[in-house]
Amino acid sequence: VTAPAGRVALRRARGSDLDAIAALWRSLLALHAEFDPAFGVASDAVPARALAELVDDAGTAAWVAEAEAHVVGFCAARVEDAPRALAESRRAEITELFVAADARRSGLGRALVAAACEWARERGAARVEVRVAARNPSGQAFWRSLGFGAFVDVLDRRL
Ligand SMILES: CC(C)(COP(=O)(O)OP(=O)(O)OC[C@H]1O[C@@H](n2cnc3c(N)ncnc32)[C@H](O)[C@@H]1OP(=O)(O)O)[C@@H](O)C(=O)NCCC(=O)NCCS
């Protein structure tokens, strides 16, 4: 994958990236906790196992953007079989995306998503979904600028 900006390299994540990814993942969780209390983070949240599966499992993959040996962004995706009742056979979901604040607006998010989409297409997916918080205006703007549009509204009600 071609890196969009100067000394930033994009590549598949490896096991040795998991600590760096975990730090970004915590920032992603903390940001979402600000958007909505339903995204509140458990005090004992342990990302290690979930992240290890991201790089090991055949149906999932993760990418990092690295600037001068620092991981400044990551993206994760998965492909899965569609429900049997649908004509569609395989579909993909981008499950996480985070770019460090000081590395934003230089095309890294776009490049990470392009890498994930290429990977998903190679695995037979003709469509990719993403869940984006209704109260995340920059996330909403970002995905729409990449051609993503409303598909299903997930509504919730506090009980
Ligand atoms: C959303 C996010 C991943 C975007 O990453 P990025 O590297 O800054 O994105 P890019 O530079 O590739 O931006 C591509 C295009 O998206 C749009 N965009 C990105 N950020 C935007 C913002 N804050 N407001 C409006 N449009 C935005 C622009 O059209 C931009 O193109 P331009 O810079 O040429 O105008 C990053 O802001 C981020 O990590 N945010 C916090 C976590 C988050 O919300 N993740 C998504 C959860 S679903």
The ligand as an SDF file (V2000), in Angstrom:
LIG
                    3D

 48 50  0  0  0  0  0  0  0  0999 V2000
  -11.9480    9.7260   11.5690 C   0  0  0  0  0  0  0  0  0  0  0  0
  -10.4240    9.6290   11.4460 C   0  0  0  0  0  0  0  0  0  0  0  0
  -10.0060    8.1610   11.4490 C   0  0  0  0  0  0  0  0  0  0  0  0
   -9.9890   10.2820   10.1240 C   0  0  0  0  0  0  0  0  0  0  0  0
   -8.6130   10.0560    9.9420 O   0  0  0  0  0  0  0  0  0  0  0  0
   -7.7140   11.0680    9.0790 P   0  0  0  0  0  0  0  0  0  0  0  0
   -6.4090   10.4120    8.8470 O   0  0  0  0  0  0  0  0  0  0  0  0
   -7.6970   12.4020    9.7160 O   0  0  0  0  0  0  0  0  0  0  0  0
   -8.5630   11.1520    7.7350 O   0  0  0  0  0  0  0  0  0  0  0  0
   -8.0430   11.6050    6.2920 P   0  0  0  0  0  0  0  0  0  0  0  0
   -6.9420   12.6000    6.4250 O   0  0  0  0  0  0  0  0  0  0  0  0
   -7.7600   10.3860    5.4740 O   0  0  0  0  0  0  0  0  0  0  0  0
   -9.3450   12.3360    5.7470 O   0  0  0  0  0  0  0  0  0  0  0  0
   -9.9970   11.9620    4.5410 C   0  0  0  0  0  0  0  0  0  0  0  0
  -11.1730   12.8890    4.3200 C   0  0  0  0  0  0  0  0  0  0  0  0
  -12.1760   12.6780    5.3430 O   0  0  0  0  0  0  0  0  0  0  0  0
  -12.8100   13.9330    5.6470 C   0  0  0  0  0  0  0  0  0  0  0  0
  -12.5400   14.2750    7.0450 N   0  0  0  0  0  0  0  0  0  0  0  0
  -11.6150   13.7410    7.8640 C   0  0  0  0  0  0  0  0  0  0  0  0
  -11.6810   14.2860    9.0950 N   0  0  0  0  0  0  0  0  0  0  0  0
  -12.6720   15.1920    9.0460 C   0  0  0  0  0  0  0  0  0  0  0  0
  -13.2100   16.1120    9.9940 C   0  0  0  0  0  0  0  0  0  0  0  0
  -12.7340   16.1730   11.2620 N   0  0  0  0  0  0  0  0  0  0  0  0
  -14.2210   16.9180    9.6130 N   0  0  0  0  0  0  0  0  0  0  0  0
  -14.7010   16.8670    8.3540 C   0  0  0  0  0  0  0  0  0  0  0  0
  -14.2230   16.0290    7.3960 N   0  0  0  0  0  0  0  0  0  0  0  0
  -13.2260   15.1980    7.7450 C   0  0  0  0  0  0  0  0  0  0  0  0
  -12.1980   14.9600    4.7140 C   0  0  0  0  0  0  0  0  0  0  0  0
  -12.9830   14.9850    3.5230 O   0  0  0  0  0  0  0  0  0  0  0  0
  -10.8330   14.3650    4.4310 C   0  0  0  0  0  0  0  0  0  0  0  0
  -10.2710   14.8190    3.2220 O   0  0  0  0  0  0  0  0  0  0  0  0
   -9.4710   16.2450    3.2200 P   0  0  0  0  0  0  0  0  0  0  0  0
   -8.5360   16.2480    4.3970 O   0  0  0  0  0  0  0  0  0  0  0  0
   -8.7620   16.2050    1.9040 O   0  0  0  0  0  0  0  0  0  0  0  0
  -10.5230   17.2900    3.3320 O   0  0  0  0  0  0  0  0  0  0  0  0
   -9.7070   10.3910   12.6020 C   0  0  0  0  0  0  0  0  0  0  0  0
  -10.2250   11.7030   12.6770 O   0  0  0  0  0  0  0  0  0  0  0  0
   -9.8790    9.7260   13.9360 C   0  0  0  0  0  0  0  0  0  0  0  0
   -9.1450    8.8170   14.2840 O   0  0  0  0  0  0  0  0  0  0  0  0
  -10.8670   10.1820   14.7260 N   0  0  0  0  0  0  0  0  0  0  0  0
  -11.1180    9.6550   16.0360 C   0  0  0  0  0  0  0  0  0  0  0  0
  -11.5780    8.2190   16.0020 C   0  0  0  0  0  0  0  0  0  0  0  0
  -12.7910    8.0040   15.1400 C   0  0  0  0  0  0  0  0  0  0  0  0
  -13.7330    8.7900   15.1400 O   0  0  0  0  0  0  0  0  0  0  0  0
  -12.7560    6.8940   14.4110 N   0  0  0  0  0  0  0  0  0  0  0  0
  -13.8300    6.4700   13.5450 C   0  0  0  0  0  0  0  0  0  0  0  0
  -14.7680    5.6800   14.3800 C   0  0  0  0  0  0  0  0  0  0  0  0
  -16.0420    4.9440   13.3890 S   0  0  0  0  0  0  0  0  0  0  0  0
  1  2  1  0
  2  3  1  0
  2  4  1  0
  2 36  1  0
  4  5  1  0
  5  6  1  0
  6  7  2  0
  6  8  1  0
  6  9  1  0
  9 10  1  0
 10 11  2  0
 10 12  1  0
 10 13  1  0
 13 14  1  0
 14 15  1  0
 15 16  1  0
 15 30  1  0
 16 17  1  0
 17 18  1  0
 17 28  1  0
 18 19  1  0
 18 27  1  0
 19 20  2  0
 20 21  1  0
 21 22  1  0
 21 27  2  0
 22 23  1  0
 22 24  2  0
 24 25  1  0
 25 26  2  0
 26 27  1  0
 28 29  1  0
 28 30  1  0
 30 31  1  0
 31 32  1  0
 32 33  2  0
 32 34  1  0
 32 35  1  0
 36 37  1  0
 36 38  1  0
 38 39  2  0
 38 40  1  0
 40 41  1  0
 41 42  1  0
 42 43  1  0
 43 44  2  0
 43 45  1  0
 45 46  1  0
 46 47  1  0
 47 48  1  0
M  END
$$$$
